[in-house]
């Protein structure tokens, strides 16, 4: 069973790359499995920020994202940092 964030991230990625979300796993690689170039990755980060209110993924964080699991972990980390600052 996946948590809400994992499901949401997979839905965003699936919508962006027009693939079935059931096909995606935490190990799915943005470049190798989904064919994402740098522009696709940038557009994906913008889509994530748009759909997850209050989230801003810095370039340094985005550069570390290779898989869907990486993306989910970065979002979780940003949310925790944001909660700690409030």
C-alpha positions as CSV (number, residue, x, y, z in Angstrom):
1,X,0.0,0.0,0.0
2,X,1.4,3.4,-1.0
3,X,0.9,6.6,1.0
4,X,-0.9,9.6,-0.4
5,X,2.3,11.4,-1.4
6,X,3.6,8.4,-3.3
7,X,0.3,8.0,-5.2
8,X,0.2,11.8,-5.9
9,X,3.8,11.9,-7.2
10,X,3.2,8.9,-9.5
11,X,0.0,10.6,-10.8
12,X,1.9,13.8,-11.6
13,X,4.7,11.9,-13.3
14,X,2.3,9.7,-15.2
15,X,0.3,12.7,-16.4
16,X,3.5,14.6,-17.4
17,X,4.9,11.7,-19.4
18,X,1.6,10.2,-20.5
19,X,2.1,6.8,-19.0
20,X,0.0,4.5,-16.8
21,X,0.8,5.3,-13.2
22,X,0.6,1.6,-12.4
23,X,3.7,1.2,-14.6
24,X,5.7,3.4,-12.3
25,X,7.7,2.3,-9.3
26,X,10.0,4.1,-6.9
27,X,12.9,2.7,-9.0
28,X,11.6,4.1,-12.3
29,X,14.3,6.3,-13.7
30,X,13.3,9.6,-15.2
31,X,16.0,9.6,-17.9
32,X,16.3,5.9,-18.7
33,X,12.8,4.6,-18.2
34,X,10.8,7.7,-19.1
35,X,13.1,9.3,-21.7
36,X,13.3,12.6,-19.8
37,X,15.8,15.1,-21.0
38,X,16.7,18.2,-19.0
39,X,13.7,20.2,-20.2
40,X,11.3,17.4,-19.4
41,X,12.8,17.2,-15.9
42,X,12.5,21.0,-15.5
43,X,8.8,20.9,-16.6
44,X,8.2,18.0,-14.2
45,X,9.6,20.0,-11.3
46,X,7.4,22.9,-12.2
47,X,4.3,20.6,-12.5
48,X,5.1,19.1,-9.0
49,X,5.5,22.6,-7.5
50,X,2.2,23.7,-9.1
51,X,0.3,20.7,-7.9
52,X,1.7,20.5,-4.4
53,X,1.0,23.9,-2.8
54,X,3.8,25.6,-0.9
55,X,6.6,23.5,-2.4
56,X,9.6,24.9,-4.2
57,X,12.3,22.5,-5.4
58,X,15.7,24.2,-5.6
59,X,18.0,23.4,-8.5
60,X,20.5,21.7,-6.2
61,X,17.7,19.3,-5.0
62,X,16.3,18.8,-8.5
63,X,19.8,17.8,-9.8
64,X,19.8,14.9,-7.3
65,X,16.5,13.4,-8.6
66,X,17.1,10.4,-10.8
67,X,14.1,8.2,-9.8
68,X,10.5,8.6,-8.8
69,X,11.6,7.5,-5.3
70,X,14.2,10.3,-5.2
71,X,11.5,12.8,-6.1
72,X,9.2,11.6,-3.4
73,X,12.0,11.7,-0.8
74,X,12.9,15.3,-1.8
75,X,9.3,16.4,-1.4
76,X,9.1,14.7,2.0
77,X,12.3,16.4,3.1
78,X,11.1,19.8,1.9
79,X,7.8,19.4,3.7
80,X,9.6,18.4,6.9
81,X,11.9,21.4,6.6
82,X,8.9,23.7,5.9
83,X,7.0,22.3,8.9
84,X,10.1,22.8,11.1
85,X,10.4,26.5,10.1
86,X,6.8,27.2,11.0
